[in-house]
Each structure stands twice: as structure tokens, then as C-alpha cells.
Amino acid sequence: MDAPQGARVLVLEDEAIIAIDVENILTDVGLSVAGTLGSCADALKWLDTNDAEVALLDMHLLDGSCEPVARRLAEKGIPFVVFSGDSETDETLDPIFRLASGCKSRRLPKGSSRRSGRR
């Protein structure tokens, strides 16, 4: 999925250091951060009155799986990428993560993130 220069990106990440890194990476490549949120509830509320051209989702946020947010994004036609350090396999993922247009899942190799073993 290629986002156009200046595209507004919604970031869902519940760890501040990772969120800051992601924001910096996005702005370094010419994208605009529309918002950075750490919970599903905050993201769903934000999506009631805001839009983005693409979203980057941590699979598990402070209040649980981002599945409801992924569903809302799919309903609104907003493509998203899921990034997680968790060890879920394609067989254990909610179908929304496999079927939504523009959705890709990427798991970090075990031990490559401070998040390893967190959950």
C-alpha cells in the first residue's frame, strides 16, 4: 500500500516511545500524522468526527484488540496496516485482519522489540 506524499495517517499505539518513533518515521517520509491514540475507545471516538487516508494499528491496545477499530476503518473505506510484536498466527487472527482491503499483518521476530513478552 503506497500512501501519497502528505497523506494523513492515524496511528494507534499504546506505548509512548514506540508511538513517538512511528510518528518520526512517518513525518520523515513525508506523511502527516492525523492523530496518535492509545486505546480502541479513543480511536472509535476519534473516527466519529475525523478521517485519515490510512491507519497504522498496533493489534492490541490498552483496552484490548483493535478489531473494532479495524472494522470501523473498513466500513469507512480507510486502508490500514496492522503491526504487532505478538505471536498470533493467521489462523488465530480475526477475519477482519485478513479480509479488509489494504490490510497487512506484520509480526516482529521474537526478541526484536521491547514489547516481546509484554502480553
PyMOL commands that set and color helices and strands:
alter all, ss='L'
color gray80, all
select helices_A, chain A and resi 16-28+40-49+67-76+95-99
alter helices_A, ss='H'
color red, helices_A
select strands_A, chain A and resi 8-12+32-37+54-58+60-61+64-65+80-84+104-107
alter strands_A, ss='S'
color yellow, strands_A
deselect
rebuild
show_as cartoon
